[in-house]
Amino acid sequence: NDLYILEETYFLQDNLIFPENLNVYFNPGVNFILDRNISIVVRGSFYAKGKKDKKIYIKSKNHEQKQHAFNSIILIGDNFNDTVKLENFEISGGSSDNILFIKTTSQMHINNYKNVEIKNSLFSNSYADDGLNIKNSTVIVERSIFKDNSADQLDCDNCSGLIKNSYFSPNNNSTNKNGDGLDYRVDNLRWVTSSQNSVGTKRKRQITFLEQARIEKLKI
């Protein structure tokens, strides 16, 4: 039940929906360029572990123009078994989708995973609410950057885990001033030496969330 995507540049013009319970592996050097309004759906474990000299990219034809935005990368797991691992991974220029009865608010949607590990990765230029949205999962985020997304840079709903040595910065040119660097709704997500440069009317509520968590050396 494993499928390996070999190193190559792929131009995607139609939705790519993998079968249920298929584990998908993107090899180092994989580069997906998605046409507008296109989504990728994985319903199993997902591994995209690049290398410093062979990163994995998912992007639109032009991430600086909204009319070229793809929809979403959607990962749906079985909380008891499935895993997501992203490393030296970059995504930019997406939006949101409503497909297979799954409604997303971000260019990358991760839901219901036992383990989500994100390291040395970049999430940027999302035209929907979130740069990355994770739900109902155990999460470790390390040495990653979330920047220039429309509203929330990272949105975690009902997640537990650790965010370490990561950076969050808003898109100052966005017309949406209601976003957070990090938005989460749970009290067992821990920060260690992460920083953010956040603006918007949700900032006060955001800080309230942070005070309910276990915080170590957080810079706001």
C-alpha positions in Angstrom: 0.0 0.0 0.0 2.9 2.3 -0.7 3.4 4.7 -3.7 6.6 6.5 -4.4 6.7 9.6 -6.5 10.1 9.8 -8.2 12.2 13.0 -8.5 10.8 15.0 -11.4 8.9 18.2 -12.1 5.1 17.5 -12.5 2.6 19.9 -14.0 -0.8 19.1 -12.6 -3.9 20.3 -14.6 -6.5 18.0 -12.9 -7.2 17.0 -9.3 -5.0 14.2 -8.1 -7.0 12.0 -5.6 -5.1 9.0 -4.3 -7.0 5.8 -3.2 -7.9 5.4 0.5 -5.3 3.7 2.7 -2.5 4.4 0.3 0.7 5.7 1.8 2.3 8.3 -0.5 6.0 9.2 -0.5 7.4 12.2 -2.4 11.1 11.5 -3.1 13.7 14.3 -2.6 13.6 16.6 -5.6 9.9 16.2 -6.4 8.4 19.5 -7.7 4.7 19.9 -8.3 3.4 22.9 -10.2 -0.4 23.1 -9.9 -2.8 24.8 -12.2 -5.5 27.1 -10.8 -8.3 25.4 -8.7 -6.4 22.1 -8.5 -6.2 19.9 -5.3 -4.2 16.9 -4.2 -6.0 14.5 -1.8 -4.1 11.8 0.2 -6.1 9.5 2.5 -3.3 7.7 4.3 0.2 8.4 5.5 2.2 11.1 3.6 5.9 11.5 3.6 7.7 14.4 1.8 11.2 14.4 3.1 13.5 16.4 0.9 17.2 17.2 1.4 18.9 20.6 1.7 20.1 20.3 -1.9 16.9 18.5 -3.1 13.9 20.2 -1.5 10.3 19.2 -2.3 8.2 22.0 -3.7 4.4 22.4 -4.2 3.5 25.7 -5.8 1.2 27.5 -8.2 2.4 28.8 -11.6 2.8 32.2 -10.0 2.4 32.4 -6.2 2.3 36.2 -6.3 -0.9 36.3 -8.3 -4.2 35.1 -6.7 -5.8 34.3 -10.0 -3.2 31.5 -10.4 -3.8 29.9 -7.0 -4.3 26.2 -6.7 -6.8 25.0 -4.2 -5.5 22.7 -1.4 -3.2 19.8 -0.5 -5.5 17.7 1.6 -4.2 15.0 4.0 -6.8 12.8 5.8 -5.6 10.2 8.2 -6.6 7.5 10.6 -5.7 8.9 13.9 -4.6 5.5 15.3 -2.2 4.6 12.5 -1.2 7.3 10.0 1.7 9.7 9.9 2.7 12.9 8.1 6.4 13.8 7.8 7.5 16.9 6.0 11.2 18.0 5.8 12.9 20.4 3.5 9.4 21.0 2.1 8.0 24.2 0.6 4.5 25.1 -0.4 3.2 28.4 -1.7 0.4 29.9 -3.8 -2.6 27.9 -2.7 -6.0 28.7 -1.4 -8.9 26.5 -0.1 -11.3 23.8 -1.4 -14.5 21.9 -0.8 -14.0 18.5 -2.3 -15.2 14.9 -1.3 -17.2 16.6 1.5 -14.0 18.0 2.9 -14.0 21.8 3.3 -10.6 23.4 3.8 -9.5 26.9 4.9 -5.9 26.6 3.9 -3.5 25.7 1.1 -2.5 22.6 3.1 -5.0 20.8 5.3 -3.9 18.0 7.7 -6.6 16.2 9.7 -6.7 13.2 12.1 -3.1 12.0 12.3 -1.3 10.1 15.1 2.0 11.9 14.3 2.7 15.1 12.3 6.3 16.1 12.1 7.4 19.2 10.2 11.0 20.3 10.0 13.0 22.8 8.1 9.9 23.7 5.9 8.3 26.8 4.5 4.6 27.7 4.2 3.9 31.0 2.4 1.6 33.0 0.1 -1.6 31.2 0.9 -4.7 33.2 -0.3 -7.1 31.4 2.0 -7.4 31.9 5.8 -4.4 29.8 6.8 -0.9 29.0 5.6 -1.3 25.6 7.2 -4.3 24.1 9.1 -3.8 21.1 11.3 -6.7 19.4 13.1 -7.1 16.5 15.6 -3.4 15.5 15.5 -0.3 15.2 17.5 2.2 17.8 16.1 5.9 18.5 16.2 7.0 21.6 14.3 10.7 22.5 14.3 12.9 25.1 12.5 10.1 26.0 10.1 8.8 29.3 8.7 5.3 30.5 8.2 5.0 33.9 6.4 3.1 36.1 4.0 -0.1 34.1 4.3 -3.4 35.8 4.1 -4.6 35.6 7.7 -3.3 32.9 10.2 0.1 31.6 9.5 -0.5 28.3 11.3 -3.9 27.2 12.6 -4.0 24.2 15.0 -7.4 22.9 16.1 -7.6 20.3 18.8 -3.8 19.5 18.5 -1.2 18.6 21.1 2.6 18.6 20.8 5.5 21.0 20.4 6.4 24.0 18.3 10.1 24.7 18.5 12.5 27.2 16.9 10.0 28.4 14.3 9.1 31.8 12.9 5.7 33.3 12.1 5.2 36.5 10.2 2.0 38.0 8.5 1.5 39.4 5.1 1.6 43.1 5.7 0.1 43.8 2.3 -3.0 41.6 3.0 -6.4 43.2 3.3 -7.2 40.7 6.0 -6.1 42.3 9.3 -7.8 39.7 11.5 -5.0 37.1 11.4 -2.6 35.5 13.9 0.9 34.3 13.7 -0.3 31.1 15.5 -4.0 30.4 16.1 -4.9 27.3 18.2 -7.7 26.0 20.3 -6.2 23.6 22.8 -4.3 23.9 26.1 -1.5 21.3 25.6 0.5 22.7 22.7 4.0 23.8 23.9 6.3 26.4 22.5 10.1 26.5 22.9 12.1 29.5 21.6 9.7 30.4 18.7 9.0 33.9 17.6 6.3 35.7 15.8 5.5 39.1 14.3 1.7 39.1 14.4 -0.9 41.8 13.7 -4.7 42.0 13.6 -7.7 42.3 15.8 -7.4 38.6 17.0 -4.1 39.4 18.7 -5.5 39.8 22.2 -7.5 36.6 21.9 -4.3 34.9 20.6 -2.3 35.9 23.6 -5.0 34.5 25.9 -4.6 31.2 24.1 -0.8 31.3 24.6 -1.1 32.1 28.3 -3.2 28.9 28.7 -0.4 26.8 27.2 3.0 25.8 28.6 5.3 28.5 27.2 9.1 28.6 27.3 11.1 31.5 26.0 8.3 32.7 23.7 9.0 36.1 22.0 5.9 38.1 20.7 
